[in-house]
Amino acid sequence: MKKTRRTRTTVEEHERIVVRSSRKRNRVLCANCSEAAALVTIEEAVKMSGISALAIYRLVEAGEVHFAETAEGSVLICPATLLVRSSS
């Protein structure tokens, strides 16, 4: 009986997204995940994740992404939780 050899190759891909903005931002501690992250605006979140602003607002409403609300009422998104959510 002839033996057959099989080789399995596994490929892992890692993606890093860098968001650059003319607006100076400080890295702050996300209150929910304790990650030091530069929270991003909805517009920046749309660009980095590729999902619509409406879908991001729905994720915020459902509590599926971390966010902070500014004194002016703007919503800032934690990019770490958004990117994990949008990749699944």
N, C-alpha and C positions, 0 to 999 in steps of 0.2 A: 504494500500500500504506500502510495506516494504522499509525503507530507507537504502541506501547503503553508507557506508563510504569508501572514497578512500584516500589513503595517497600517496603523491608524495615525493620522496627522490631525492635530487639533490646533486651530488658529484662534488666538485671542486678539481682539481689537480694543484699543483704548482711545478715547476721544477727549481732547481737552479744548474747551471753548474759552477764549479770552475776550472779555468785553472791555473795550476802551471807550472812554467818554471824555469830552472836554470838561465836563463838570467834575470838580474835585470831590471825591467821596472818601470817607473814612471807613475802615473796616470796623464793623460793630459786631457785637455778640448777638446772634439770633437767639431770642428769648426762648424759643421752643426746642431747638436742636443743639444749642450751646456751641455752634460753629461760628468762628470768626469769619464773617462774610460781608462783602459790600452789597447791601440790598439794592435791588434794581427797580426801575420804574416799570410800569406795565408795557410801555413801548419797547424798552430794552428786553424785557422778558419775552415778548413776541418774537423779536429778532433772534434771540439766542435759542429759543425752544422750537420755533417753527409752528407753534399753535396759535390760534386766534386770541385776541384780547377777551372776547366773550367766553371762550373756553377757560382762560386763566381766571377770570372772575368767578366762573362756576366752581373751579377747583378751590378758590379762596373761600367761597360760600360753604362748600362741603367740608372745609377744614383739611383738605388733602395736601395743601402747600402752606408753608409758613409765611407769614406776612407781618408787616407793621404798618400802622396808620400814622401819618404825620399830623402835626397840629393843624395844618391847612386842609386835612381830609384826604390827601393823596395816599394811595396804597403803594407800599414798597414790598417787593417779593424776595424771599430767600432763594437765590439761584440754585443752591445745592438740592433743595427739595423739589424745585420745579424741574430740574434736569433729570432727576431720578424718576419723577412721575411721567415726564414726557417720553422717556426712553422705553418705558414698559408698555 
